Amino acid sequence: MAERAEPMGMNAAIAGMQGETDSDVAALRAQYAAVRSFSERLAAPLSAEDRAVQSMPDASPTKWHLAHATWFFETVILSQYSEDYAPFDPAFAYLFNSYYEGLGPRHPRPQRGLLSRPANDEVMKYRAYVDAAMQRLIALRASEIAALVTLGLHHEQQHQELILTDIKHAFFSNPLMPIYAPAKAQPAEAGALSWREHTGGILRVGHEGRGFAFDNEGPAHEVLLRPFRMASRNVSCGEYRAFMEDGGYRRPEFWLSDGWALAQSQNWDAPLYWLCDADGNGWSVFTLNGVKRVDADEAVAHVSFFEAAAYAAWAGARLPTEFEWEAAAGARTLPGNVWEWTRSSYDPYPGYKPFDGALAEYNGKFMSGQMVLRGGSCATPPGHIRRTYRNFFPPAARWQFSGIRLAGDL
């Protein structure tokens, strides 16, 4: 890597670490340990066999996620800042690179499930080896690497969410439909849907530079919004079922052309993970906690952008733009059940600059053919949700915890 990157929004953190105190260093070391241990807690319910499964090319094995997040710290930080660091295994540079062309060749993504070796135990030893080296390096050079450590931790949090979404798809693909974890009581999103009006105008959106943000969240800039309204909550399963029962999946007038073609070719008739009951009169849904009856009051999840847009058209509304979503979020509590599709394509903001060096490939290279989602989901790690966060996926993606919030013009 020719250059060292300073993640956007971390200048204040770096400045705060100049002449750092022992407590500053201890805090960074503790944060590193907490995030890394949380990944292992997420993987704990899974057997070694579970961790090796790849159910589709868009998903990755849990074992690969655990190793790739570790590869990131080894490659981006340890190899650059620790003079005496020796890689755990030089072959891992090829096996666990994800998409960084500037860092060399890599194992093909669709074939990650073929990596029976290294074994799960070896991957866990790899994590422990890198963790020990990182803790030593933080103690010695915290002020130099604080920004990159923080970026690495947020990167790992992204993979924590993927551990859950990917193993859910893998377990759904298993005829036994295994349970990831016992169910915990969670209140459904109850209450009548209402509309909150926004006057629009010239508003400032994007990350302002305080605290961490990915490069795609800035720079902050002004946008002109016409007056609009936003639904007070996500679309529920009961509301979405009404769309289904009204022939929503059979009525092309509600669908974008590409979505209609895909829905027909794939025989979509319900969100991903919904299971029609044997009598044909009801629905169950596969969850990480097993199969249960569809709860009409829960937010509908695992719908594609195409399904979300079709539902909105059927409901006489539309999806919000990402800037409407951010403006409406304001100081209110951010949603946390499902990621919310917006009508915005994933494009760079005016004046966008990617990270430096190899990390320039982190976000910018994907700004084509993707749609923006905002908010967060039940799978998003604690502390990883913020108002300016720009998630993005292809419009056909369904395996993420993606849902719908309606908007409309005034």
N, C-alpha and C positions, 0 to 999 in steps of 0.2 A: 504494500500500500504506500503510494508515493507521499500522500499528505495525511495529516491527522485532522479528524473532524471535530468541530465543536457544535454539538446539537443546538438547534434553535431554542432560545428561551433559557439557556443555561449560563449565560454570561454572569447573571447575578449570583448564581450558585458558585461559579468559579471565583468571583470576586470575594464572596463570603468565605472562601476557603483559603485565601491568601493569609499566611501567618496563622493557619488554623490551630485551634486549641485541641487538646486531647479529647475533649468532648465532641468536637466536630468530627474527628477521625472515628471515634467510637460510634457516633451516630451513623456514619456512612457504612461502617463495617456491619452494624446491626441491621441496617436496611438491606444490605446485600444478603446477609444470612437469612432474613425473614422471607424475602422473595424466593430465594433458591429453595428454601425448605418447603414453601407452599407448593411448588411444583411437585415435589416428592410426595407431599400429602395427597395431592390430586391423583397421583399415580398409585398410591398405596392400595386401593381396593382392587387393582388389576393384577392378574397373574402374569408371569413372564410370557405366556402364550398370548394373552390379551394385548400386551404391549407391542407385540410384533405384527399385529394385523393391520393391513391397509385395504379398506373396502372399496376404494375408488381412486382414480388418479388425483382428484382434487384434495383428498385427505392424506394424512401421513400417520404412521404408527406412533403410538405414545413414546416408544423407545427412541424413535428418531427425533421427536420434539425435545426430549430430555437431553439428547446428545447435541442437537443443533444449537440450542440456547447456550450450551457449554462451549461449543466451537466458537460462537460469537465472542465470548470473553477471551478465549485463548488466542484467537486470530486478530481481533481488533485491538485488544489491550495488552495482553501478556507478551505477545510476540513483538510488540512495538516499544514497550516501556520497561520490560524486565530483562535486563542484560543477560542474566544467567538462566533464563527459563528454557527448559527442554520440553518439546511437545510430548504429551502422553503417548501418542502413537501417530507417526507422520501420515499413516494411511487415512486417518480421520479427516484430514483436510479435504480429501476427495469425497469421502462418504457423507459428510455432514454439512458441506456448503449447500446453501439453498439455491440462490439465483445470482450470486455475485460473480459476474463474468470477469471482473478485474482481479479476482482472487484465485483464478484458475479453473480447471475443469471440475466437474462434479458428477456424482451418480445420478442417473435420470430420475426425476420425480416420480413417474408412474411405477417405478420399480423399487421403491423404498421398502415395500413389504417383502421383498426377496432377501433382505439383509438379515438372515438368521444369525450371522456373525457380524460384528461382535455381539456376544450374548448380553442379556439384560444386566447380569452381574458386572460385566466389563464396563458397560455404560455407566453404571453407578460408581464404579471405581474412578472412571474418567471424571465424573462430576466432583467427587471428593478431592481428586488430585488438583483440578483447576481451582476449586474453592479454596484450598489451602494456599495455593500460589497467589490467588487474588487477595486474600486477607493479608498476606505478607506485603503485597505491593501497595495496597491501600494504606497500610500503616506507614509505609516509607514515602509515598508520593501522592497522597490524597489530593492535594491542590491541583496537580497536573492532570489527574485522571477522573476527577469527580464527575465531569460532564459525560464522559464516555461510560463510566460505570452506571450513571443514571439512565442513559440511553439503553444500555444493555439490560437493565432491570425492566424497563418498560417494554423492550423487545421480548423479554421472557414472559412478561404478563400477557402479551399477545398470544404467545404459544400456550400459556396456561388455558386460555379460552379455547384454543384449537384442540387441546387435549380432550376437553369435554365434548366439543362439537364432533370431533372425528371419531371418538370412541362410541358416541351415541349412534352414529351412522353404521359403524362396524357391528355393534350389538343388534341393531335393527336388521342388519343383513344376515344375522345368525338365526336359523329357524327356532332356536330355543329362546330368543329375545332375552338375553341375560339382564339382570338388574345391576346397575353400577353401584347404587347406594340405596339404603332404605329411605322411604319417603319422609319428609318433614312437613308438618302442617304449615301451609302458607296461605294467607288470605287472597282470594281472587280480587281482581280489580272491579269492584262492584260500583253501583251508582249509575244514574242516568247520564247519557252523553249530553254535554252542553257545549256551547261555542264561545270562545274567547276572541273578542275583536281586537285588532291591532290597526292603529292609524297609518302605519307605513311611514314613508318619508325617507330622508337620507340618513342611513344608520351605519355605524361602524361595526364591522364583523371581523372575525379572525383573532388569532392569538396576539396579545399585546406585548409579549416578551417577559412576563413575570411568571416564574416557575417553568416547569418542563412543558415542552410541546414538540411534536414531530414537525419536520420541515414543511409538510403539506398543510399545516394549520395557519400559515402566515405567508406574507406579512398581513397585518391588520390593514383594512382598507374600507372605503365607503361604498355602499350599494344603495340604489334607489328601489324602494319597495312600494308598490301600490297597496292601498288598504286591503287587508285580508282578515280571515278568521281561521282559527285553529281549534280542532276538537280538544276537549278537556282530557281525553284518555284515548288509549289504543282501541282499535276495533276488537270486539270480543269474539269468542268462538261461536256464540249464539248468533251474533249478527252476521258473521261470515257464513254460517250454515244456512241462513235465510237466502243469501246470494246463491249458494249451491242449489238449494231447493227450488229457486226461481229459474233454474237452467243456466246459471252463470257460466259454467264451463262449456255450454253448448250454444252460446249466443255470441257470434263473432262481433256484433256491434260494440261490445264493451272492450274489445281486446286490440292491443297493438298487433300489427301484422306478424312480426317475428314471434311474439308471444302466442298468438293463436296457432301458428304453425307448430310451435314446440309443444304446446298443450295437447294438440291433436295427435302428434306423432308419438308422444310419451303417454298418451291416455290419462292425462291428469283429470281427476274428478274431485279432488280434495287436497288440503295441504299435505306436505310430506309428513309421514308418521301417523296419519289418520288411518284407521282400520274400520272398514264397514262391518257391522255386526252380522252374524250368520243369517238373521231374519231379514236383513236389508233395511231395517227400520231405525237403526241407530248407529252411533259412531263411538269407537274407543280410540285412544291415542297412545302410542309408545313414548315413554319418557325415560329419563335416566333412572327413574325409580320404578320402572316396570310399566305394564299396560294398565290403563285406567279409563274410566268413562270420560268422554269429553265434557268438560265443565263449561257451561254456556257463559259464565261470567269471567273466565280467564281470557287474557289477551291471546288472540290467535297468533301462532308462530309457525315458522318454517314455510313461509310463502315467498315466492320469487317476486322480483320487481314487477314482472308481467302480471302476476296474480293480484298484487297490490293495486296496480294501476287499473286493472279490470274491475276490481271491487269498487274502487273509488268512482269510476264512471257509472257503474250500476247504482251506486248510492247517490248520484247527482252531485258529486264533489270531485276533488282531485287530490293528488299528493302535494305536500308542501315542497317548495324549493328548500335547499339547505339553508339559505339565508333567512327565509321566513321561519324555519325551525329554530335557528339560533336566536333570532330576535324575539320569538315567542317564549323561548326557554327563559331568557332573562334571569331573574333571581329565583324563579320557581324551582321546586325540586325536580331534578332531572329524572326522566323515566329510567327504569331499570329492569323491566321484564323482557322486552324485546328490542333489538335494534330496529329503527324505523326508516323504511325506505323514503327517500326524497326523489323529487323529479329532476334533480341536478346531476348532470354528468360529472365524472371525476376529472376536473381540469385544474391546471395551476392557477393560483391567485395572481393578480397583477404584481409584478416584481418578484415572483417566486424565485428562490434560489435553493437548490438542493444542498444537502450536506456535502462536505468536501471529500475528496479522495474516493476510495471504494464505496463509502457510504452514500455517495451520490445515487447509487442504485437502490437505495432503501425504498423510496416512494415514487419518485418522479417517473421512472420507467414504466409505471403501470397506468399512466394517465391517458388511457385510450380504451374505449369500450367498456368502461366500468361506471356504475352508478353509486352515488354517495348515500350512506346510511348514517344516521345520527342517533345519539343517546347512549345506549348500553343495554346489556341483557343480563339475565339471571346467571349467565356463564362468565360475565366480565368480572375480573378480579377486583377486590376492594381497592379503592384508591385509583382506579384506572379510568374512571369516567370523568369527563369534563365537557363543558358546553361547546368548546371549539373542536372537539375530536371529530375527525373525518374518517370514518370507516368506509370501505369501498369493496364492492364485489360485482361480478358480471350479472346482468339482469336476470339470468336464468337460475342463479344460485338459490338453493332451497335448504341446504343442510345447516345453515347458520340459524341462530335464534332471531329471525327477522320477521317483523310484523308491520302494522299499518297504523298511521295516524292521519286522519283526514284534514283537509284544508279547503278553503274556498275563497272566492273573490267577494268583496263588499261593493 
